[in-house]
Amino acid sequence: ISFWATWCQPCLQELPHMNDFQREFSDDLVVFAITTDGPETQSEVRSLARRNRWIFQVLKDLDGSVSAQLNPRGTNPFTLFIDRNGRVAAAHEGYASGDEVGYREQITAVIAEAAE
């Protein structure tokens, strides 16, 4: 689960990697990108997703209730790695170039754990 917003530059740098992970691990991974955009930028979400050809699920948290439960600090980007049992395996706040290496490690670890 990746919390993001259209106005968040680190988010827009992170999401192409999420798209790559969705493509690469399609049999074992579901990426949900939950936008935290407010009413003034909600209209940009769909066009941004189309323009970038994202294949993962883009969801809108219109009332902030999902963010309140899973991302209470309201950080963007904020990424949760959830295992097959619904437990948070890892969380990552922010994004800097190179973080995708750690993401890949988390994803492969969660997939391997499920296979055991």
N, C-alpha and C positions, 0 to 999 in steps of 0.2 A: 504494500500500500504506500503510495507516494502522495503526500499532500503538497500542493503546488498552487501557483497563481499566475495568471497571464503577465503580470507586471514584474514577476520575480525572475531576474536574470539567472541566478544560480539554478533555479528550477528548470529554466529553458535549456540550460547546459546539461542537466541531469537526465531529463526525459528522453533524449535520443538513446541513451544507454539503456533505459528501461525498455524502450522499443526493441533494441537489439536483444536484450535478455528474453523478452516475450517471444521473439522469433526463434532464438536459439534453443530455449528450453520449453517450447510450446506444449510438449506432452506432460510436463511436470510443474509448470508455473502459470499462475494467473496474476497479471499486474493490474492493479486498480489505481488509477491516477485520480485523486479526489481534489477538485479545484475548490479553493477557498475564496474565490473571487466574490466581490460584493456585487450589488445590482448594477453599478456603473460600468463594470467590465465583463459581466456574464455573457454578453452578446459576442464577445471575442473568442470564447472558448471553442465553439464548434469549428469556426473557420481556422483557428490555429491548429486544431487536431487534424483537420483535413489537409491543410497546407503541408504539415509535417508527416503526413501519412502514418500516423500512429495506429498501431494495430491492437494496442491494449485498450482496456475499458476506461473511458473517461466519464467520471461521475461528478455531479454537482452537489455540493453540500450547501444548499440554499439557505437553510436556517441555522447552520453552524452546529447542529446537534452531533454530527459524526466527529467533527473536530473537537468538540467539547469532551467527548468520551475518549478518543484515541490520540488526540494531539492537543492536550489542554493548555500547553504554553503558546499555542498558535504559531509555531515556527514554520517557515517555508524556506526551502523544502524540508520535509520531515518524512523519513522513510521507515516503515515497519516491515520486518520480515516475519511472516506468520507461518507456523508449521501446519501440517495436515490436521493436527488436533485443535487448531485454533489458538494455540499459545504463541505469544510474542517470543520469537527466537532471538531477535536483535532489533535494535532501533538505532537510527542515525539521524543526527540533526545537522542541517546545512548541506552544502555540497562544494567541493573543491576538485579541480582536475586531479584525477588519480583515484578518487573515492570509488569509482566503478570497479577497481580491482578488488577492493574489500567487499563490494556488493556481490561480485561473482563468487568470491569465497563463501559468503553467507548463503547464497542461493544453492551452491553445490553441496554445502554442508547440510542444509535443510533437506534437500532432495535425497542425499545419501542416508540421512537418518530415517527418512520415510521408507527407504528400500530395505532397511534392516529388519 
